[in-house]
Amino acid sequence: MLGLPSERDISAIEPLQSTISPDGGLNMQFTSGTTGLPKAALVSHQGFVNNAIHLAHRNEFDQKQHRICLQLPLFHAFAMVVGVLTAFTHGTTVVLPGARYKPMESLEAIVKEKCTAIYGTPTMYVDLVNKVRETNFELPPVDLAVTGGATCSPQLFADILGILKVRKAKTVYGLTEACGIVFQSLFQDTRENILETVGHIMDHFEAKVVDANGNTVPFGAAGELWVRSPGMMLGYWGDEKKTRETLGEDGWLRTGDQFVLREDGYGKIVGRIKEIIIRGGENIFPREIEDYLNTHPKVLETHCVGVPDGRMGEEICAYVRLKEDGQTLNLSEVGDFCKGRLAHFKVPKYLRVVHAFPQTTSGKVQKFKLVEMFKADLMDRK
């Protein structure tokens, strides 16, 4: 890589140095596309570099020389900022297990390259945990596991700590539009804070939670999370209308996430506003149901979506992956498992067992495609 640029290439760049500003555009970073088509966010040098520096301190890269098993695709903000740029700030080693994500290659790389940290999305950790269970693969103790890109259930955190033998598991919450990470666990966090929150707000970020009219709600109340920092995106490339909808003139970025902010600076995702299921007038956030179903002894991973219903408007469909091939799970079992634990209107009406979930190329589950799958399945049955 170091030998790729020629002297001519380097000479062509030199006259441009004086025109480059920390506040100028660095990269057009595409959003994940979990709720629709990806958007091209133009992000700045300042946003990327400063976010990486502060993340490195949160992960104590200034205290120890780490070796990161980076499972994420390099075009994604998680990999670019949390992975590569954070490593650059402290000379941390980055290990790429393979050309594309494969759970066994990751496990083998952790052992062979003596990795002390693992980075991945929750789905990747589900796969690692499952592969260790299947093969009895022996992993050495690992200092740190960082998960982000989507919400991580308490059960999965427990499996990361227990089955993958990780000393500390940390979650991050961020957005491409914020040039990276907005909340991350502190290194000395309690188990409760690790399991129940997305971490503590990052340095040089502001956050507030607002109601539907943009009014700030009290600490502990749910609403939409808005964030602000000097490193916000400059806008969506070629889409002024969408930029204005997302990024206000006052610098506040509307995240689209239903969130609870605590007085001590920790936050908790309730769910994506676009993913709220409205059943008979009741607002239902899928995460509560998913977290509970993930504790079922047969279930490996759950994702719930709202599907059309003539009477209730929407009903809940739970898509699940099971831990073992050949296992079965029926709706009656799910109902019995939920009885007395979830409100009756939160118990799924439909169940679909799948071998894999539709995902973006960065490993995030695309729930809108699950709704499309349900509709197509309904048409086939008619």
Buried (B, 14 or more C-beta within 10 A) or exposed (E): EEEEEEEEEEEEEEEEEEEEEEEEBBBBBBBBBBBEEBBBBBBBBBBBBBBBBBBBBBBBBEEEEBBBBBBBBEEBBBBBBBBBBBBBBBEBBBBBBEEEBBBBBBBBBBEEBEBBBBBBBBBBBBBBBBBBBEEEBEBEEBBBBBBBBBBBBBBBBBBBBEBBBBEBBBBBBBBBBBBBBBBBBBEEBEEEBBBEBBBBBBEEBEBBBBEEEEEEBEEEEBBBBBBBBBBBBBBBBEBEEEBEEBBEEEEBBBBBBBBBBBEEBBBBBBBBBEBBBEBEEEEBBBBBBBBBBBBBEBBBBBBBBBBEBEEBBBBBBBBBBBBEEEEEBEBEEBBEBBEEEBEEBBBBBBBBBBEEBBBBBBBBBBBBBBBEBBEEBEEEEE
